[in-house]
């Protein structure tokens, strides 16, 4: 039975790994086939940011789904999915730095200080970098389990900053429909965590 469960977990892991590359394949095909619209550079910046936020929602949904469905095996996929969040965040940052700023460090620093939504996005990326660097077994052993768990609760701070970054970006065009969807999803996931913590304390 354990061998069968392990095989299923490996199969599911391989499937998730393949699916996590689909957004990148879509972006690359868009570039190759010239399907990114009149401003491909802007489309890449925005699409990579959108996929970062979507992957972040998926990662935050792992624990609620594991608890609600009684599937502890889902915890095995959280680290891999979290690293894909970081991968798409790096893509988003590089797209901005390359297409918007021409890879000029001075211009990037000035832009971070000048535009609040860029500063918020950069802060989210810095926190996400910290989580990515401490996502491995060696870091867990060095920090200790409880300290590691406390540190990785910063993912909710990353989510809040990412949502604020998205909100400010869309505020210029007065377009808040997608922002409301992400806010609802993240609010639901955070509410679930708070509810579970309250139940745990009572018990």
N, C-alpha and C positions, 0 to 999 in steps of 0.2 A: 504493500500500500504506500509506504513512504517513497519507494523508488518511483512509483507511478505519479505521485504528487510532485516529486522533484522534476520528473520529465515534463509534466504539464506546466510547471512554473518556468522551466527553461524555454519551452515552446512559446508561452505567453510573453516571456521577456524578449525573445527574438522578434516576435510580432510587434511589440511595442517599440523596440529599437528601430525596426524598419519604418513604422508609421511616423516616428519622430523625425525622420529624414524627409518626409513628404513635403513639408513647407519649403525646405531648401530646394528640393527638386522643382517645385512649382515656380519659385523665384528664378532659378537658373533657366528653366524653359521659357519663362516670360522674357528674360533678357535675350536668349538665343533667337526666339521666334518674334521678337519685337512686339510683345503684347502688354507692355507696361504703360501704355498711354503716351501722351504728349511729353510728359516729364518723367522718364524712367528712373532718374536718380531719386527724385522725391518719392516715387512709388516704392523703391527699394527701402528707403529710410522708414517710411510709414509701415510697410508690410512687415519688415523685420521687427519693428516695435510692437505691432499688433500680435505677432506670433509669440513674442516674449511674454506678453500679458496673458495670452491664451494658455501657453504652457505653464505659466505660474498658477493659473486657476486649476489646471489639471493636477499639479503637484499638491496644492492645498486640499484638493478633493480626495486624495488617496486615503488619508486617515479616517475622515468621515465615512467613506465607502467601506473601508476595512471594518470599522466598528458596526456600521449599520447592517452589513451583509454577513458579518461573522467570517470574514476571509482574511486571516492573518498573513496569508501569502502575499497580499498586495503590498505589504511593507517592503518586500524585496525590490520593488520597482521604483521606490521613491527616490533613491539616490541617483539612479540612472536618469530619471525624468528631471530631477533637479539640475543635473549637469547639462541637460539639453536646454533648460531655461537659460542657464548661463551662456551656452553656445549662441543662442539667438540674441541674447542681450549684447554679447560681443559683436555679433553681426550688425546689430542696430547702432552701436557706438561707432564701429568702423565705417559704416555707411554714412553716418552724420559727419564724422571727422574727414572722410575722403571727399564726398560729394558736396557737402555744404561748406566745409572749411578748408578744403584743398590740402589736408594733412599739415596745416601750419599750426604748430603748438601754441605760438603766441596768440593767434586769432582764436583758437579754441579756449584758451584760458580767459581771454577777454569776454568771449561769448558766454561762458559759464557765469562770470560775474555780472554780466549785463542783463541776461534774460532768466527770470526766476524759474521758468519751467525746465530750462536746460540744467540749472543748478540742482533742482529736485531730481531730475533724471540721473544726473551724475552721482548724487548721493545714494540713490537706489542701486546704481551699478557698483559703487564702492562697497556697500553692505553685501550685495550679492556675491562680489568677489571674495569677501571674507568667508561667506558660507561655502562657496565652492572650494576654497583652499583648505577648509577644515571638514570636508565631506568624506575623507578617507579614514580607514581603520586606524592608521597610525595617529592621526589627529584626535580621534575618539579616545584612544588609550592615553595620549599625552594630557588631554584636558580632563579626562574622567567623564563617565557617563552623564552625571547630573549637570556638570558644567557645560558639557557639549549640548545637552538638550536645552539649557537656558540660552546658550548662544544662538542656537538654530531657531529659537522662537522669533528671532529678528526677521524671519521670513515674512511675518505679518507686517512688520514695519516696511519691508521692501515692497509688499503689495500695496500698502497705503501710499507710499511715495510714488510708485509706478502709476497708481490711479490718479493721483494729483497731477503728475506729469502729463498724463493723457488728457485730463480735464482742462488744464491750462492751454494745451496745444489746440484743443477743439474750441476753446472759448473764443478765440479770434474769429471763428466762422459761425459762432453761435449754434454749434451742432453738438448736442449733448445726448442724442439717442443711444449711441454705443456706450458712452460713459455710464449712463444709467444702467445698462445691462451688466457691465462689468462690476459696477458698484453693488448691484443686487446680488450677483453671484458671490462676490467676496464677502459681502455682509452676511449672507446666508452661511457661508463656510466658517466665518469667525463666530457667528452666533451659535453654530453647532458646537464649536470647541468650548465656548463659555458655558453652554448648557451642560456639556459632559463634565466639565470641571466642577460645576456646582453639584451635580449628582454624586460625583466622587467624594467631595467634601462631606456631603450629608451622610453617605454610607460609611 
